[in-house]
Amino acid sequence: MQAVISVTSAWQQLRNREITCETALKLLVTEQGVIRLDLLDAEVSFRFFRELSDRKAMPPVVPLLLWGNSYYLGCPVFLAPEEIEQLSDRTLTNIKIVPISERSYRIWLRTQKFNAHSINSASTINPLTGELEQENIGEVAEVYLSKATDQIGRIKTLISGALRNRASDIHLEPSSEGLRVRYRIDGILRDVTILPVEISRSGKQKGKQNHICKECGRQFVNTYSPSTGYSDEFKRECLKM
């Protein structure tokens, strides 16, 4: 996982006249149809979807830009002219379709449904087919962790991923590169991600251990006090986090 760096959205750069519309689209979508999620603007999505009350009945589109009374929408499938016309009528704008990959659309959709403040164990559904699909553990973890803004959000994200993938353990291993995260699934340790060094440092002042112990139904301990009733091994594990 890369350290979070604040960037200016392509739409904001376009509005500031720093780039052209053509350049903005090239920045947003690669030649392989991959969307740069970090360059999308939430305001564009908000303006587009507020005109559409039933998102479930919509074709699979991603709002990329709003420029010159036109919405530029990323789409992984072919849209019939009547579908495009319907979107145009409902938004009172011109609609321009930009091809994107199915994988990129699925990743974007996950970010729209992500809630860092809750633990979610629901299985991954392919939004284009409606069928259950095997989760790419590392990829999904990277996407969700990039949306989490604090330690508690990251902890809940990792717990959710472990539950979705039926992991029996979550391993957090400090290293010079950061905090290596692995899940034990069917007895095998599988790499998930590496949290940046600034995130992986001791969380005693930030409540990291307290939250982990609370979620696990345990009491965080600062010293080896016999009154806590927990084994020395468990206390050592808490103190190491």
C-alpha positions as CSV (number, residue, x, y, z in Angstrom):
1,M,0.0,0.0,0.0
2,Q,1.4,3.4,-1.0
3,A,1.4,6.3,1.4
4,V,-1.7,8.5,0.8
5,I,-0.8,11.7,-1.2
6,S,-3.3,14.4,-1.9
7,V,-3.7,15.2,-5.6
8,T,-5.9,17.6,-7.5
9,S,-8.6,15.9,-9.5
10,A,-8.5,16.1,-13.3
11,W,-11.8,18.0,-13.2
12,Q,-10.4,20.7,-10.9
13,Q,-7.3,21.0,-13.1
14,L,-9.6,21.4,-16.1
15,R,-11.8,24.0,-14.4
16,N,-8.6,25.9,-13.4
17,R,-7.6,25.9,-17.1
18,E,-4.4,24.0,-16.2
19,I,-5.2,21.3,-18.8
20,T,-7.5,20.7,-21.7
21,C,-10.5,18.3,-21.8
22,E,-8.5,15.9,-24.0
23,T,-5.6,15.9,-21.5
24,A,-8.0,15.4,-18.6
25,L,-9.5,12.3,-20.2
26,K,-6.0,10.9,-21.0
27,L,-5.1,11.4,-17.3
28,L,-8.3,9.8,-16.1
29,V,-8.3,6.7,-18.3
30,T,-5.2,4.8,-19.6
31,E,-5.0,3.2,-23.0
32,Q,-5.8,-0.1,-21.3
33,G,-9.1,1.4,-20.0
34,V,-7.9,1.7,-16.4
35,I,-9.4,4.6,-14.4
36,R,-7.1,6.7,-12.2
37,L,-9.4,6.7,-9.2
38,D,-7.2,9.3,-7.4
39,L,-8.0,11.8,-10.2
40,L,-11.7,11.4,-10.1
41,D,-13.8,14.2,-8.5
42,A,-16.6,13.4,-6.0
43,E,-18.5,16.5,-7.1
44,V,-18.9,15.2,-10.7
45,S,-20.4,12.0,-9.4
46,F,-22.7,13.8,-7.0
47,R,-24.0,16.1,-9.7
48,F,-24.6,13.2,-12.1
49,F,-26.3,10.8,-9.8
50,R,-28.5,13.3,-8.1
51,E,-30.4,13.5,-11.4
52,L,-30.9,9.7,-11.4
53,S,-33.1,8.4,-8.6
54,D,-32.7,4.6,-9.4
55,R,-29.1,3.8,-9.8
56,K,-29.8,0.1,-9.9
57,A,-31.7,0.5,-13.2
58,M,-28.8,2.5,-14.7
59,P,-26.2,1.1,-17.2
60,P,-22.8,0.6,-15.6
61,V,-21.2,4.1,-16.0
62,V,-18.6,6.1,-14.1
63,P,-18.8,9.9,-14.1
64,L,-15.4,11.1,-15.3
65,L,-15.9,14.8,-16.3
66,L,-18.5,17.5,-16.6
67,W,-17.4,20.0,-19.3
68,G,-19.1,22.0,-21.9
69,N,-22.6,20.8,-20.9
70,S,-21.4,17.3,-21.5
71,Y,-20.9,14.4,-19.1
72,Y,-18.0,12.1,-20.0
73,L,-18.9,8.7,-18.7
74,G,-16.6,5.6,-18.5
75,C,-18.4,2.4,-19.4
76,P,-17.2,-1.2,-19.7
77,V,-20.0,-2.3,-22.0
78,F,-21.7,-1.2,-25.3
79,L,-24.5,1.2,-24.7
80,A,-27.3,1.4,-27.3
81,P,-28.2,4.8,-28.7
82,E,-31.5,4.8,-26.8
83,E,-29.7,4.2,-23.5
84,I,-27.4,7.2,-24.1
85,E,-30.3,9.3,-25.2
86,Q,-32.2,8.4,-22.0
87,L,-29.2,9.5,-19.8
88,S,-29.0,12.7,-21.8
89,D,-32.7,13.5,-21.3
90,R,-32.5,12.9,-17.6
91,T,-29.4,15.0,-17.0
92,L,-30.2,17.6,-19.6
93,T,-26.7,17.3,-21.0
94,N,-24.8,15.7,-23.8
95,I,-23.5,12.2,-23.0
96,K,-20.1,11.1,-24.3
97,I,-19.0,7.5,-23.6
98,V,-15.3,6.6,-22.8
99,P,-14.5,2.9,-22.9
100,I,-13.1,1.4,-19.7
101,S,-12.2,-2.1,-18.6
102,E,-14.6,-4.3,-16.7
103,R,-12.0,-4.7,-13.9
104,S,-11.6,-0.9,-13.5
105,Y,-15.4,-0.5,-13.3
106,R,-15.6,-3.2,-10.6
107,I,-12.9,-1.5,-8.6
108,W,-14.6,1.9,-8.8
109,L,-17.9,0.4,-7.8
110,R,-16.3,-1.1,-4.7
111,T,-15.1,2.3,-3.6
112,Q,-18.6,3.7,-3.9
113,K,-20.0,1.1,-1.5
114,F,-17.1,1.1,0.9
115,N,-17.7,2.2,4.5
116,A,-14.6,2.4,6.7
117,H,-16.8,2.8,9.8
118,S,-18.4,-0.6,9.6
119,I,-17.2,-4.2,9.3
120,N,-18.7,-6.0,6.3
121,S,-18.3,-9.7,5.6
122,A,-20.6,-9.8,2.5
123,S,-19.2,-11.9,-0.4
124,T,-18.0,-10.1,-3.5
125,I,-20.6,-9.9,-6.3
126,N,-19.7,-9.2,-9.9
127,P,-21.9,-6.1,-10.7
128,L,-22.0,-6.9,-14.4
129,T,-23.1,-10.6,-14.1
130,G,-24.7,-10.6,-10.6
131,E,-22.6,-13.7,-9.8
132,L,-20.3,-14.5,-6.9
133,E,-16.7,-14.0,-7.8
134,Q,-13.3,-14.8,-6.3
135,E,-11.9,-11.7,-4.6
136,N,-8.4,-10.5,-5.5
137,I,-7.4,-10.1,-1.9
138,G,-4.5,-7.8,-2.3
139,E,-6.2,-5.6,-4.9
140,V,-9.4,-5.1,-2.9
141,A,-7.4,-4.4,0.2
142,E,-5.4,-1.7,-1.5
143,V,-8.6,-0.1,-2.8
144,Y,-10.4,-0.1,0.5
145,L,-7.4,0.9,2.5
146,S,-6.8,3.9,0.2
147,K,-10.3,5.1,1.3
148,A,-9.8,4.6,5.0
149,T,-8.6,7.9,6.7
150,D,-7.6,6.7,10.1
151,Q,-6.2,3.7,12.1
152,I,-9.6,2.5,13.2
153,G,-10.9,2.6,9.6
154,R,-7.9,0.6,8.4
155,I,-8.3,-2.0,11.2
156,K,-12.0,-2.5,10.3
157,T,-11.1,-2.7,6.6
158,L,-8.6,-5.5,7.4
159,I,-11.1,-7.3,9.6
160,S,-13.7,-7.1,6.9
161,G,-11.3,-8.5,4.3
162,A,-10.5,-11.4,6.6
163,L,-14.1,-12.2,7.2
164,R,-15.0,-12.1,3.5
165,N,-12.2,-14.5,2.7
166,R,-12.9,-16.8,5.6
167,A,-9.4,-16.2,7.1
168,S,-8.7,-17.7,10.5
169,D,-6.0,-15.3,11.5
170,I,-4.7,-11.8,10.6
171,H,-0.9,-11.5,10.8
172,L,0.7,-8.1,11.3
173,E,4.5,-8.3,10.9
174,P,6.7,-5.1,11.4
175,S,9.5,-4.7,8.9
176,S,11.8,-2.0,7.6
177,E,9.3,-1.4,4.7
178,G,6.3,-1.1,7.0
179,L,3.7,-3.4,8.5
180,R,3.2,-6.5,6.5
181,V,-0.4,-7.8,6.6
182,R,-1.2,-11.4,5.9
183,Y,-4.3,-13.6,6.2
184,R,-4.2,-17.3,7.1
185,I,-6.7,-18.9,4.7
186,D,-7.2,-22.7,4.7
187,G,-4.0,-23.0,6.7
188,I,-1.9,-21.0,4.2
189,L,-0.5,-17.5,4.9
190,R,-1.4,-15.1,2.0
191,D,0.1,-11.7,1.5
192,V,-2.5,-8.9,1.6
193,T,-0.5,-5.6,1.7
194,I,2.2,-3.6,3.4
195,L,1.1,-0.6,5.3
196,P,3.5,2.4,5.1
197,V,6.0,3.0,7.9
198,E,4.2,6.1,9.2
199,I,1.0,4.0,9.6
200,S,2.6,1.0,11.1
201,R,4.3,2.8,14.0
202,S,3.1,2.0,17.5
203,G,-0.5,3.2,18.1
204,K,-0.5,3.5,21.9
205,Q,-1.3,7.2,21.6
206,K,-3.8,6.6,18.8
207,G,-5.8,3.9,20.3
208,K,-4.8,1.2,17.8
209,Q,-4.4,-1.6,20.4
210,N,-7.4,-0.5,22.4
211,H,-9.6,-0.8,19.3
212,I,-8.2,-4.2,18.3
213,C,-8.7,-5.6,21.8
214,K,-12.2,-4.1,22.0
215,E,-13.2,-5.6,18.6
216,C,-11.9,-9.0,19.8
217,G,-13.8,-8.7,23.1
218,R,-10.6,-8.3,25.1
219,Q,-9.2,-5.7,27.4
220,F,-6.0,-3.8,26.4
221,V,-3.2,-4.0,29.0
222,N,-0.3,-1.7,29.5
223,T,1.5,-3.8,32.1
224,Y,1.6,-7.4,33.2
225,S,-1.1,-7.0,35.9
226,P,-2.3,-10.4,37.2
227,S,-5.7,-8.8,37.9
228,T,-6.6,-8.7,34.2
229,G,-7.0,-12.5,34.1
230,Y,-5.3,-13.0,30.7
231,S,-2.4,-15.2,29.9
232,D,1.1,-13.8,29.7
233,E,1.2,-14.8,26.0
234,F,-1.9,-12.8,25.2
235,K,-0.6,-9.7,27.2
236,R,2.7,-9.9,25.3
237,E,0.8,-9.9,22.0
238,C,-1.2,-6.8,23.0
239,L,2.0,-5.0,24.1
240,K,3.7,-5.7,20.8
241,M,1.0,-4.1,18.7
